[in-house]
Amino acid sequence: MALQRCPECRHKVSENAQACPNCGFSFKESDLEIYRQKLEERRLHNQEINRKSVKIHLFWLAIFTLVIAIAGWLNN
């Protein structure tokens, strides 16, 4: 009897189990497909958030660099 990890709660569960005894996650193929779709949606959402975060960081880096350059120019 091999064990697999439940994708929802990460507890070890028998490969033959129909549902996780810890969290109730169903291992039916239709439920697994729904779970995969939700994971893909979450991944795309996180990717968009990361893209926006990079833009914000670059914006603030440019402002910081500009302030340092102006301060250096004024001190000379």
ZAPALO-605459 format. One line per field, with one value per residue: residue in three letters; x, y, z of N, C-alpha, C in turn; residue number from 0. Coordinates in Angstrom, 3 decimals. Each point is the difference from the previous one (the first is absolute). Layout:
N
code: [ALA / ...]
nc1: [X / ...]
nc2: [Y / ...]
nc3: [Z / ...]
cac1: [X / ...]
cac2: [Y / ...]
cac3: [Z / ...]
cc1: [X / ...]
cc2: [Y / ...]
cc3: [Z / ...]
pos: [NUM / ...]
END
This chain:
76
code: [MET / ALA / LEU / GLN / ARG / CYS / PRO / GLU / CYS / ARG / HIS / LYS / VAL / SER / GLU / ASN / ALA / GLN / ALA / CYS / PRO / ASN / CYS / GLY / PHE / SER / PHE / LYS / GLU / SER / ASP / LEU / GLU / ILE / TYR / ARG / GLN / LYS / LEU / GLU / GLU / ARG / ARG / LEU / HIS / ASN / GLN / GLU / ILE / ASN / ARG / LYS / SER / VAL / LYS / ILE / HIS / LEU / PHE / TRP / LEU / ALA / ILE / PHE / THR / LEU / VAL / ILE / ALA / ILE / ALA / GLY / TRP / LEU / ASN / ASN]
nc1: [0.854 / -0.057 / 0.755 / -0.962 / 0.403 / -0.842 / -0.457 / -1.022 / 0.148 / 0.529 / -1.066 / 0.689 / -0.395 / -0.713 / 0.685 / -0.523 / 0.330 / -1.280 / 0.272 / 0.532 / 0.460 / 1.018 / -0.056 / -0.172 / 1.208 / -0.783 / 0.355 / -1.283 / 0.073 / -1.320 / 0.088 / 0.846 / -0.827 / -1.037 / 0.644 / 0.319 / -1.263 / -0.381 / 0.853 / -0.431 / -1.241 / 0.302 / 0.605 / -0.989 / -0.832 / 0.731 / 0.018 / -1.276 / -0.215 / 0.773 / -0.665 / -1.120 / 0.373 / 0.443 / -1.103 / -0.663 / 0.705 / -0.145 / -1.256 / -0.066 / 0.574 / -0.762 / -1.019 / 0.361 / 0.257 / -1.139 / -0.544 / 0.646 / -0.343 / -1.202 / -0.031 / 0.535 / -0.864 / -0.945 / 0.612 / 0.087]
nc2: [-1.175 / 0.761 / 0.977 / 0.903 / 1.193 / 0.387 / 0.441 / -0.268 / -1.078 / -0.652 / -0.613 / -1.033 / -0.447 / -1.080 / -0.624 / -0.964 / 0.998 / 0.107 / 0.211 / 1.156 / -0.856 / 0.803 / 0.303 / -1.235 / 0.354 / 0.126 / -1.268 / 0.272 / -0.537 / 0.087 / -0.422 / -0.938 / -0.124 / 0.086 / -0.829 / -0.705 / 0.193 / -0.243 / -1.024 / -0.273 / 0.208 / -0.686 / -0.896 / 0.118 / -0.070 / -0.950 / -0.519 / 0.366 / -0.461 / -1.032 / -0.023 / 0.244 / -0.944 / -0.658 / 0.364 / -0.260 / -1.118 / -0.212 / 0.349 / -0.646 / -0.966 / 0.297 / 0.138 / -1.081 / -0.565 / 0.508 / -0.325 / -1.155 / -0.085 / 0.465 / -0.802 / -0.899 / 0.356 / 0.099 / -1.067 / -0.110]
nc3: [0.000 / -1.067 / 0.444 / -0.053 / -0.344 / 0.915 / -1.173 / 0.764 / 0.761 / -1.044 / 0.542 / 0.480 / -1.210 / 0.192 / -0.961 / 0.739 / 0.790 / 0.236 / 1.284 / 0.278 / 0.906 / -0.308 / -1.306 / -0.472 / -0.427 / -1.070 / -0.193 / -0.185 / -1.208 / 0.082 / 1.264 / -0.426 / -1.035 / 0.817 / 0.802 / -1.089 / -0.382 / 1.256 / -0.007 / -1.219 / 0.414 / 1.101 / -0.805 / -0.878 / 1.026 / 0.576 / -1.213 / -0.096 / 1.224 / -0.309 / -1.143 / 0.671 / 0.850 / -1.037 / -0.628 / 1.111 / 0.156 / -1.288 / 0.158 / 1.170 / -0.665 / -1.033 / 0.839 / 0.647 / -1.168 / -0.413 / 1.158 / -0.039 / -1.280 / 0.305 / 1.049 / -0.766 / -0.930 / 0.969 / 0.446 / -1.291]
cac1: [-0.854 / 0.788 / -0.619 / 0.158 / -0.356 / -1.224 / 0.392 / -0.630 / 0.523 / 1.361 / 0.152 / 0.152 / -1.258 / 0.118 / -0.326 / -1.327 / -1.044 / -0.884 / 0.038 / 0.955 / -0.680 / 0.304 / -0.687 / -1.154 / 0.261 / -0.378 / 0.994 / -0.653 / 0.654 / -0.680 / 0.391 / 1.409 / 0.074 / -0.429 / 1.102 / 1.077 / -0.425 / 0.140 / 1.430 / 0.464 / -0.519 / 0.776 / 1.341 / -0.077 / -0.257 / 1.254 / 0.921 / -0.379 / 0.389 / 1.455 / 0.331 / -0.293 / 0.952 / 1.270 / -0.152 / 0.012 / 1.367 / 0.822 / -0.403 / 0.603 / 1.454 / 0.289 / -0.158 / 1.109 / 1.198 / -0.123 / 0.220 / 1.431 / 0.734 / -0.235 / 0.698 / 1.430 / 0.242 / -0.136 / 1.110 / 1.259]
cac2: [1.175 / 1.215 / 1.205 / 1.240 / 1.165 / 0.712 / 1.324 / 1.053 / 0.101 / -0.543 / -1.208 / -1.214 / -0.735 / -1.169 / 0.226 / -0.560 / 0.783 / 0.805 / 1.347 / 0.158 / -0.108 / 1.170 / 1.232 / -0.332 / 0.264 / -1.143 / -0.368 / -0.327 / 0.705 / 1.277 / 0.931 / 0.326 / 0.940 / 1.292 / 0.453 / 0.441 / 1.269 / 1.024 / 0.242 / 0.763 / 1.358 / 0.608 / 0.234 / 1.151 / 1.175 / 0.313 / 0.482 / 1.385 / 0.779 / 0.130 / 0.923 / 1.336 / 0.283 / 0.340 / 1.354 / 0.942 / 0.054 / 0.738 / 1.400 / 0.564 / 0.007 / 1.146 / 1.201 / 0.012 / 0.332 / 1.405 / 0.803 / -0.086 / 0.748 / 1.428 / 0.349 / 0.039 / 1.158 / 1.205 / 0.067 / 0.343]
cac3: [0.000 / -0.121 / 0.532 / -0.751 / 0.807 / -0.365 / -0.481 / 0.792 / 1.367 / -0.044 / 0.798 / -0.799 / -0.155 / -0.858 / -1.411 / -0.269 / 0.682 / -0.839 / 0.561 / 1.095 / 1.291 / 0.831 / -0.422 / -0.821 / -1.417 / -0.828 / -1.005 / -1.267 / -1.104 / -0.262 / 1.062 / -0.212 / -1.127 / 0.541 / 0.847 / -0.906 / -0.597 / 1.025 / 0.166 / -1.157 / 0.177 / 1.082 / -0.518 / -0.897 / 0.832 / 0.684 / -1.021 / -0.271 / 1.179 / -0.044 / -1.082 / 0.496 / 1.066 / -0.632 / -0.545 / 1.124 / 0.509 / -0.964 / 0.111 / 1.204 / -0.208 / -0.856 / 0.818 / 0.956 / -0.757 / -0.373 / 1.209 / 0.322 / -1.020 / 0.240 / 1.244 / -0.329 / -0.858 / 0.809 / 0.956 / -0.702]
cc1: [0.901 / -0.783 / 0.270 / -0.383 / -1.286 / 0.408 / -0.564 / 0.666 / 1.408 / 0.228 / 0.144 / -1.288 / 0.264 / -0.384 / -1.414 / -1.134 / -0.794 / 0.001 / 1.012 / -0.750 / 0.230 / -0.829 / -1.213 / 0.177 / -0.272 / 1.061 / -0.644 / 0.600 / -0.662 / 0.384 / 1.464 / 0.168 / -0.416 / 1.126 / 1.151 / -0.343 / 0.141 / 1.469 / 0.547 / -0.483 / 0.797 / 1.407 / 0.020 / -0.231 / 1.283 / 1.034 / -0.293 / 0.398 / 1.513 / 0.432 / -0.240 / 1.006 / 1.356 / -0.063 / 0.073 / 1.416 / 0.919 / -0.317 / 0.676 / 1.522 / 0.401 / -0.121 / 1.160 / 1.300 / -0.001 / 0.262 / 1.474 / 0.815 / -0.164 / 0.739 / 1.509 / 0.351 / -0.058 / 1.155 / 1.318 / 0.023]
cc2: [1.239 / 1.190 / 1.181 / 1.144 / 0.631 / 1.398 / 1.143 / 0.158 / -0.566 / -1.185 / -1.198 / -0.812 / -1.187 / 0.355 / -0.463 / 0.809 / 0.826 / 1.461 / 0.021 / -0.095 / 1.225 / 1.224 / -0.265 / 0.271 / -1.260 / -0.246 / -0.455 / 0.867 / 1.346 / 1.045 / 0.405 / 1.000 / 1.403 / 0.597 / 0.516 / 1.332 / 1.147 / 0.334 / 0.850 / 1.450 / 0.748 / 0.339 / 1.223 / 1.299 / 0.435 / 0.541 / 1.466 / 0.903 / 0.217 / 0.986 / 1.450 / 0.417 / 0.407 / 1.417 / 1.039 / 0.132 / 0.777 / 1.496 / 0.651 / 0.012 / 1.196 / 1.304 / 0.129 / 0.402 / 1.468 / 0.907 / -0.008 / 0.815 / 1.503 / 0.460 / 0.069 / 1.200 / 1.299 / 0.163 / 0.368 / 1.411]
cc3: [0.000 / 0.545 / -0.928 / 0.925 / -0.532 / -0.469 / 0.844 / 1.365 / 0.164 / 0.944 / -0.931 / 0.040 / -0.911 / -1.436 / -0.338 / 0.626 / -0.998 / 0.442 / 1.137 / 1.331 / 0.891 / -0.383 / -0.884 / -1.482 / -0.812 / -1.073 / -1.309 / -1.097 / -0.290 / 1.048 / -0.130 / -1.139 / 0.443 / 0.847 / -0.869 / -0.645 / 0.997 / 0.246 / -1.137 / 0.087 / 1.069 / -0.464 / -0.912 / 0.776 / 0.715 / -0.975 / -0.318 / 1.165 / 0.000 / -1.073 / 0.447 / 1.079 / -0.575 / -0.555 / 1.114 / 0.558 / -0.942 / 0.048 / 1.203 / -0.082 / -0.851 / 0.789 / 0.982 / -0.700 / -0.397 / 1.192 / 0.375 / -0.999 / 0.210 / 1.259 / -0.242 / -0.845 / 0.798 / 0.987 / -0.673 / -0.333]
pos: [0 / 1 / 2 / 3 / 4 / 5 / 6 / 7 / 8 / 9 / 10 / 11 / 12 / 13 / 14 / 15 / 16 / 17 / 18 / 19 / 20 / 21 / 22 / 23 / 24 / 25 / 26 / 27 / 28 / 29 / 30 / 31 / 32 / 33 / 34 / 35 / 36 / 37 / 38 / 39 / 40 / 41 / 42 / 43 / 44 / 45 / 46 / 47 / 48 / 49 / 50 / 51 / 52 / 53 / 54 / 55 / 56 / 57 / 58 / 59 / 60 / 61 / 62 / 63 / 64 / 65 / 66 / 67 / 68 / 69 / 70 / 71 / 72 / 73 / 74 / 75]
END
